[in-house]
Amino acid sequence: MPEEPSYRSGLPAVFDVVKRLRAPDGCPWDREQTHDSLRQYLLEETYELLEAIDAGDDDKLKEELGDLLLQVAMHAEIAEQDGRFTAADVSEQAAAKMVSRHPHVFGTDQVADAEEVLKNWEERKSREAHAAGRTEETPLDRVPGSLPALAWTLGLQKRAARVGFDFDDARSAAAAVAEEADELAGARSAEAAFDEVGDLLFAVVNLARKLKVNPEDALRVSGRRFLERYKVMDRRLREQGRSYRELSTDELEEAWAATR
């Protein structure tokens, strides 16, 4: 008879299952996993969760949150088997951090709005870094360099803004975009164009941030919109027995406009 699964209900369930999978008589594949080998799955599950959020599908969102929690459970179990820390340690440390960084909730501090919360958060983290001996650390150093470029750039700009280094408004940020676009148009070498494209993208992220638009999300939606329109155009051209190479620029523009 197959073994009856035995685990607690609620939040502990996935941790119980992972512990059983990594037991000496558990699953060979799960037992072989390390922090490094699981990196790709952690990234994949994170992006799948983002897709579920974009889709607004609660069933998918619940499933992907569970898959991400499974990754947390795997990493915690690996550490516990090595005698380094446990899942409970992870939870308790995270809770303690949240309490210490929310004195306006768990203490007597007063804040005017969410922006002040973020500024206080940044100041508190700077004090913690200095107390730990990281005296050269700046707020920007705390943005993970492994993030996708748009998300990393947005993180740098947000941290800089929290300490007062920022454009006054969206209009001044838009002016910087126009300036960078002009400089890109005047680039006279591949190296200069490379630098100017980077500067232009950086400026666009700044403008998006001032408009309270997440550039990563906006670009993803724009890319998805482009994909859907392209598929419509591609299907229509195939139905007409036409290929891209035989169409003039005007005909391509007309075929594209017809997908609106």
C-alpha positions, 0 to 999 in steps of 0.5 A, spaced: 500 500 500 502 507 498 504 511 504 499 515 507 501 522 507 502 525 514 502 533 514 499 538 518 494 543 515 494 550 514 501 554 513 505 548 516 503 543 510 508 545 505 514 545 510 512 538 512 511 536 505 518 538 504 521 535 510 519 529 508 521 529 501 528 531 503 528 525 508 533 520 507 528 515 504 525 521 500 525 523 493 532 523 490 531 529 486 529 533 492 534 531 496 540 533 491 537 540 491 542 546 493 541 553 494 545 554 487 541 549 484 534 552 486 536 559 483 533 558 476 526 555 479 526 561 484 526 566 478 521 562 474 516 561 480 517 569 481 516 571 474 510 566 474 507 569 480 508 576 476 504 573 470 498 571 475 498 578 478 498 581 471 492 576 469 488 578 475 486 570 476 485 569 483 486 561 482 492 562 478 495 567 483 493 562 489 497 557 485 503 561 484 504 564 491 504 556 493 509 555 488 513 561 491 512 558 498 515 551 496 521 555 494 522 558 501 520 551 504 526 548 500 531 553 502 529 553 509 529 546 509 536 545 506 539 550 511 536 546 517 539 540 515 546 543 514 544 546 522 545 553 520 538 556 521 530 553 521 524 556 517 522 558 524 528 563 525 526 565 518 519 567 520 521 570 526 527 574 524 522 577 518 517 579 523 522 582 528 525 586 522 518 589 520 516 591 527 522 594 528 521 598 522 514 600 523 514 604 530 508 608 527 504 601 528 508 598 533 510 604 537 509 611 538 512 614 532 507 619 527 507 619 520 504 623 515 503 619 509 506 613 505 512 617 503 514 619 510 514 611 512 519 610 506 524 615 508 524 613 515 525 606 513 531 608 509 534 612 515 533 606 519 536 601 515 542 606 514 543 607 521 542 599 522 548 598 516 552 603 520 551 600 527 553 593 523 560 596 521 558 598 513 559 605 514 560 606 506 554 603 504 549 608 501 541 607 500 543 605 493 547 599 495 541 596 498 538 595 491 540 588 488 544 588 482 541 581 480 534 585 478 532 586 471 535 592 468 529 596 468 527 594 475 534 595 478 534 602 475 527 604 478 530 601 485 536 606 484 532 612 483 527 610 488 532 610 493 535 616 491 529 620 491 527 618 498 534 621 501 532 628 497 536 626 490 530 627 485 526 631 479 521 636 482 516 634 478 514 629 471 515 635 467 522 636 469 523 629 468 520 629 461 525 634 459 530 630 461 527 624 456 527 629 450 534 632 452 537 624 452 533 623 445 536 629 442 543 626 444 542 619 442 540 622 435 546 626 434 550 620 436 556 619 431 559 612 433 556 605 436 560 606 443 556 613 443 549 610 441 550 605 446 551 610 452 546 614 449 541 609 449 542 607 456 541 614 458 535 615 455 532 608 458 534 611 465 531 618 463 524 614 461 524 610 467 525 616 471 519 619 468 515 613 469 517 613 476 514 621 477 508 619 473 507 613 478 508 608 473 512 601 474 516 601 467 517 594 468 510 592 468 508 598 462 513 595 458 511 588 459 503 590 457 506 594 451 510 588 449 504 583 450 499 588 446 505 588 440 505 581 440 497 580 440 497 585 434 502 582 430 499 575 431 493 578 428 497 581 422 501 575 421 494 571 421 491 576 416 497 576 411 498 568 411 490 568 409 492 572 403 498 568 401 502 574 402 509 575 406 513 581 409 518 581 404 514 582 398 510 588 402 512 595 401 513 600 407 507 603 406 503 596 405 506 594 412 504 600 415 497 599 413 497 592 415 499 594 422 494 599 422 488 595 420 490 591 427 487 596 431 
